[in-house]
Each structure stands twice: as structure tokens, then as C-alpha cells.
Amino acid sequence: MIARTQAPLSRSRRIVVASRKGGVGKTSVALMLGHTFAAKRLDRVVAVDGDPDGGTLAHRVAREDALHIGDLLEAMRDVHGYTSIRRFTVGTPSGLEVLATPADPDASRTYHTAEYLRILAKLNGSYGLILLDTGTGVLDNVTAGILDAADQLVLVSGPGSDEARAADQTLDWLDEQGAGQLVAGAVTVLNTTWPLDGVDLEPVAAHFATRTRAVARLPFDTHLAQGGIADPLRLAEPTRRAFLELAATVADGFDLDSPRRTGSPSSGHA
């Protein structure tokens, strides 16, 4: 599996992690997927808070300083190359970097599609993998714009029927918007956010296997369920293996043609 996670890239790859329903552990999935890739790959990996209203990504890592997405946008004209971008990201022991929204709610504001596209264009070439943790408003204009700029989609669902229905409706909506190629190449994640007792996930997994390229399952993990700073070294061994399998499954799609509809693919990275 490690060799699969190290699949080569000819250019920066944008992976959007999305869900239409809150409480399914989307941010945890985005963060741990990023940690897993960063620990196994030689190129740089960054996770970006793609929630236009400010998500919780900033609260899941130990922050080095207070710089954030808004600061990067203000300094955009003076940012050239990786060294200057690095001022605005939070480093982690795994090697993953995080570009977060302000930790202080009073400093937050709503970000717009054009601003996210500027950020993505600036990150291109400096990072091999760019993961975007979107908000739950998949149908809003900002998230739709981010999805248009995506190379791959990781759709997170819980194991319950309501959560699976919301994920299914998200795929329907994307198909209706002409994003069928993004759907076909997607990975559906069935994330267990509470201890399951006798719940059969096979029917749900089988259904999403007919709609997306692959289905991955993540077990309940006490450390992730506690919230707060998420440390990959504190995951239970079954959870670590499951995230490695998820990363390998996502990487299996690196050689697929990009469905990106906004922003030209950029070759190489510095």
C-alpha cells in the first residue's frame, strides 16, 4: 500500500474532501488523509480550509503563529514560490502543512470563489498534493466553484441512512451540474463516527461502489471522536491502516484525466 501512496505526479493534484451533512468527520478525514500522504511521499502536501465561512481545520492542529488564508490573500502580490508561501502555513510533524482560516472568530470573514481560485493558483507548483476541506454547503456557489477546480473528489458519509442519503443526493447534484467525470473518479468514504454494534455496512458500500470509483471504510476511533488537536500517532492501529488504504485508493486515481473545469492544470512542482 505504501508504494501506491507514492504514485508519481506530473503536476499539482487538487483533492476536494466534501460532505453535505455535518457530523460525519469530514475535517478529520481531510486532515488524516493529508498526514498519511505527507508521511509517505517526498513531495509537499498542504491541506486548505475550504469552508468559506471558516471551518474547524485551524483547531485540529497545533498552530505555530496566527497567519492564515486572509493574510495570504492580502500579501498575494509579494508571494513568489514556496519559501514565501510557507510563512502562511502551519507545519506538522508528519510533514503536512495546513493553510487555515483564523482561529479567532472575530478575525474571520467569508471567502469567495475567486479568492480560493487565486490561492489554488498560488499553491500550484509548490505542492504536489493540495487537499481542500470544504464546508457542508456543497450546493453553495463557493463550494461549487472549488469542485469545478478539483482533480479528484473524496466524498465523506457516515454509516447511517440519513447520511448516506445526503451523500447520494450530492452525487446526483454533481451529475446534474455536468460533473459526471468527477463523480466517476471519486472515492466514497464511510466514516464511522460512533461505535457500531451489528450495523451491516455492506448494502451502503455496495450502492456507492456503483456510483463512484471506490469505497473506503474508516473505523470508529476514540482519539478522533474527542475533537481538538488530532495527532496521527494517537490513532488506533486499525484506523492508521484504514487511512493508509484510503490514501492508496485515492492515489490509484492520480493517473486519471483531470475533470477540472476551472483553472488550467499546472505541470511540475518546485
C-alpha positions as CSV (number, residue, x, y, z in Angstrom):
1,M,0.0,0.0,0.0
2,I,2.8,2.4,0.7
3,A,4.1,2.1,-2.8
4,R,0.6,3.0,-4.1
5,T,0.5,6.2,-1.9
6,Q,3.8,7.2,-3.5
7,A,2.4,7.2,-7.1
8,P,4.2,9.9,-9.1
9,L,2.6,13.2,-10.1
10,S,3.3,15.2,-13.3
11,R,1.7,18.3,-11.7
12,S,0.0,19.5,-8.6
13,R,-3.1,17.5,-7.8
14,R,-6.2,19.1,-6.1
15,I,-8.2,16.7,-3.9
16,V,-11.5,18.1,-2.5
17,V,-12.9,16.4,0.6
18,A,-16.6,17.2,0.9
19,S,-19.8,16.2,2.6
20,R,-23.3,17.6,2.5
21,K,-24.1,16.6,6.1
22,G,-22.2,17.8,9.2
23,G,-21.1,15.4,11.9
24,V,-19.6,12.8,9.6
25,G,-16.0,13.6,10.4
26,K,-15.1,15.3,7.1
27,T,-12.4,17.5,8.6
28,S,-10.8,14.6,10.4
29,V,-10.8,12.6,7.2
30,A,-9.2,15.5,5.2
31,L,-6.6,16.1,7.9
32,M,-5.6,12.4,8.5
33,L,-5.5,11.8,4.7
34,G,-3.1,14.7,4.4
35,H,-1.0,13.4,7.3
36,T,-0.8,10.0,5.7
37,F,0.2,11.3,2.3
38,A,2.8,13.7,3.8
39,A,4.4,10.9,5.9
40,K,4.8,8.6,2.9
41,R,5.5,10.9,0.0
42,L,8.6,13.0,-1.0
43,D,6.7,15.9,-2.4
44,R,4.9,18.6,-0.4
45,V,1.3,18.2,0.8
46,V,-0.9,21.0,2.0
47,A,-4.4,20.9,3.5
48,V,-6.5,24.1,2.9
49,D,-9.6,25.2,4.9
50,G,-12.1,25.4,2.0
51,D,-15.1,26.4,4.2
52,P,-16.0,29.9,3.0
53,D,-17.4,30.7,6.5
54,G,-14.3,29.4,8.3
55,G,-14.1,25.7,9.2
56,T,-12.5,23.8,12.1
57,L,-9.3,22.8,10.4
58,A,-7.4,25.5,12.4
59,H,-8.5,23.9,15.7
60,R,-7.2,20.4,14.7
61,V,-3.5,21.3,14.5
62,A,-1.1,23.0,16.9
63,R,-0.6,26.4,15.3
64,E,2.8,28.0,15.1
65,D,1.5,31.5,14.6
66,A,-1.6,33.5,13.7
67,L,-1.1,33.8,9.9
68,H,-3.9,32.5,7.8
69,I,-5.7,32.5,4.5
70,G,-6.7,36.1,4.8
71,D,-3.1,37.2,5.3
72,L,-2.0,35.2,2.3
73,L,-4.7,36.9,0.2
74,E,-3.5,40.4,1.3
75,A,0.1,39.6,0.6
76,M,-0.5,37.8,-2.7
77,R,1.4,40.2,-4.9
78,D,4.6,39.7,-2.8
79,V,4.3,35.9,-2.6
80,H,6.5,34.1,-5.1
81,G,7.4,30.4,-4.7
82,Y,7.4,28.0,-1.8
83,T,9.6,29.9,0.7
84,S,7.2,32.9,0.8
85,I,4.1,30.7,0.9
86,R,5.5,28.8,3.9
87,R,5.1,31.8,6.1
88,F,1.3,31.4,6.0
89,T,1.1,27.6,6.6
90,V,1.2,25.6,9.8
91,G,3.7,22.8,9.8
92,T,3.2,19.4,11.5
93,P,5.5,16.6,12.5
94,S,4.2,14.4,9.6
95,G,5.3,17.0,7.1
96,L,1.7,18.1,6.3
97,E,1.2,21.8,6.1
98,V,-2.1,23.5,6.8
99,L,-3.4,26.7,5.4
100,A,-6.2,27.6,7.8
101,T,-8.8,30.3,8.4
102,P,-8.3,32.5,11.5
103,A,-8.6,30.6,14.8
104,D,-10.1,33.8,16.3
105,P,-13.8,34.1,15.1
106,D,-13.6,37.9,15.4
107,A,-10.9,37.8,12.7
108,S,-12.9,35.6,10.3
109,R,-14.8,36.7,7.2
110,T,-16.5,35.0,4.3
111,Y,-14.2,34.0,1.5
112,H,-15.3,33.9,-2.1
113,T,-14.8,31.6,-5.1
114,A,-12.4,34.0,-6.9
115,E,-10.2,34.2,-3.7
116,Y,-10.0,30.4,-3.4
117,L,-9.0,30.1,-7.1
118,R,-6.2,32.7,-6.5
119,I,-5.0,30.7,-3.6
120,L,-5.0,27.4,-5.6
121,A,-3.2,29.1,-8.4
122,K,-0.5,30.3,-6.0
123,L,-0.1,26.9,-4.4
124,N,0.2,25.1,-7.7
125,G,3.8,24.3,-8.4
126,S,4.9,24.5,-4.8
127,Y,2.9,21.5,-3.5
128,G,2.4,18.0,-5.1
129,L,-0.9,17.5,-3.3
130,I,-3.4,20.1,-2.4
131,L,-6.3,18.9,-0.2
132,L,-9.3,21.1,0.3
133,D,-11.6,20.6,3.3
134,T,-14.9,22.2,2.2
135,G,-17.9,23.3,4.1
136,T,-21.1,21.3,4.2
137,G,-22.8,23.7,1.8
138,V,-21.9,21.7,-1.2
139,L,-24.7,23.4,-3.2
140,D,-23.4,26.9,-2.5
141,N,-21.5,28.9,-5.1
142,V,-18.2,28.9,-3.3
143,T,-18.0,25.1,-2.8
144,A,-19.3,24.6,-6.3
145,G,-16.5,26.7,-7.6
146,I,-13.9,24.7,-5.6
147,L,-15.4,21.5,-7.0
148,D,-15.0,22.9,-10.5
149,A,-11.3,23.4,-9.8
150,A,-10.9,19.8,-8.4
151,D,-8.9,17.0,-9.9
152,Q,-10.4,14.4,-7.5
153,L,-13.3,14.1,-5.0
154,V,-13.3,12.3,-1.7
155,L,-17.0,12.3,-0.5
156,V,-17.4,11.6,3.2
157,S,-20.5,9.9,4.5
158,G,-21.5,8.4,7.9
159,P,-22.8,4.9,8.0
160,G,-26.4,5.9,8.8
161,S,-29.2,6.0,6.3
162,D,-29.7,9.8,6.5
163,E,-26.0,10.4,6.0
164,A,-25.8,8.0,3.1
165,R,-28.9,9.6,1.5
166,A,-27.3,13.1,1.7
167,A,-24.1,11.7,0.1
168,D,-26.2,10.1,-2.7
169,Q,-28.0,13.4,-3.3
170,T,-24.7,15.2,-3.5
171,L,-23.6,12.8,-6.3
172,D,-27.0,13.4,-8.0
173,W,-26.4,17.1,-7.9
174,L,-22.9,16.9,-9.2
175,D,-24.1,14.7,-12.1
176,E,-26.8,17.3,-12.9
177,Q,-24.2,20.1,-12.9
178,G,-22.1,18.2,-15.5
179,A,-19.5,16.9,-13.1
180,G,-20.1,13.3,-14.0
181,Q,-16.4,12.7,-14.6
182,L,-15.6,14.0,-11.1
183,V,-18.2,11.6,-9.7
184,A,-17.0,8.6,-11.6
185,G,-13.4,9.1,-10.3
186,A,-14.5,9.8,-6.7
187,V,-13.8,7.8,-3.6
188,T,-16.7,7.5,-1.1
189,V,-15.6,7.2,2.5
190,L,-17.9,5.5,5.0
191,N,-16.6,7.1,8.2
192,T,-17.7,5.6,11.5
193,T,-18.1,8.4,14.0
194,W,-19.7,6.3,16.7
195,P,-19.2,2.7,17.9
196,L,-21.2,0.4,15.6
197,D,-22.9,-2.6,17.0
198,G,-24.3,-5.1,14.5
199,V,-24.8,-2.5,11.7
200,D,-24.3,-4.0,8.3
201,L,-22.5,-1.6,6.0
202,E,-22.4,-3.9,3.0
203,P,-25.6,-2.6,1.3
204,V,-24.4,1.0,1.7
205,A,-20.9,0.2,0.4
206,A,-22.3,-1.8,-2.5
207,H,-24.5,1.1,-3.5
208,F,-21.7,3.7,-3.6
209,A,-19.5,1.2,-5.4
210,T,-21.9,1.5,-8.3
211,R,-21.7,5.3,-8.3
212,T,-18.0,6.1,-7.6
213,R,-14.6,4.6,-8.4
214,A,-14.1,3.2,-5.0
215,V,-15.4,2.9,-1.5
216,A,-13.3,3.1,1.7
217,R,-14.3,2.4,5.3
218,L,-12.9,4.0,8.4
219,P,-13.4,2.5,11.8
220,F,-14.5,4.4,14.9
221,D,-11.5,6.0,16.6
222,T,-11.7,7.3,20.1
223,H,-9.0,9.9,19.6
224,L,-10.7,11.5,16.5
225,A,-14.1,11.4,18.3
226,Q,-12.7,13.5,21.1
227,G,-12.2,16.5,18.8
228,G,-9.4,19.1,19.4
229,I,-5.9,18.7,18.1
230,A,-5.7,15.5,16.0
231,D,-2.4,13.6,16.3
232,P,-1.9,10.8,13.8
233,L,0.4,9.0,16.2
234,R,-2.5,8.6,18.6
235,L,-4.8,6.8,16.2
236,A,-5.5,3.1,16.9
237,E,-3.7,0.7,14.6
238,P,-6.8,-0.3,12.6
239,T,-7.5,3.4,12.0
240,R,-3.9,4.0,10.7
241,R,-4.2,1.0,8.4
242,A,-7.6,2.3,7.1
243,F,-6.2,5.7,6.3
244,L,-3.2,4.2,4.6
245,E,-5.6,2.2,2.5
246,L,-7.7,5.3,1.8
247,A,-4.6,7.2,0.7
248,A,-3.6,4.3,-1.6
249,T,-7.0,4.2,-3.1
250,V,-7.0,8.0,-3.8
251,A,-3.5,7.7,-5.3
252,D,-4.8,5.0,-7.6
253,G,-6.6,7.8,-9.4
254,F,-3.6,10.0,-9.9
255,D,-3.2,8.8,-13.5
256,L,-6.9,9.5,-14.4
257,D,-7.6,12.5,-16.6
258,S,-8.5,15.6,-14.6
259,P,-12.1,16.7,-14.8
260,R,-11.0,20.2,-13.7
261,R,-13.3,22.8,-15.3
262,T,-11.8,25.9,-13.7
263,G,-8.1,26.8,-13.7
264,S,-5.6,25.2,-16.1
265,P,-3.6,22.2,-14.8
266,S,-0.1,23.2,-13.9
267,S,2.8,20.9,-14.6
268,G,5.6,20.1,-12.1
269,H,6.3,21.5,-8.6
270,A,9.2,23.3,-7.1
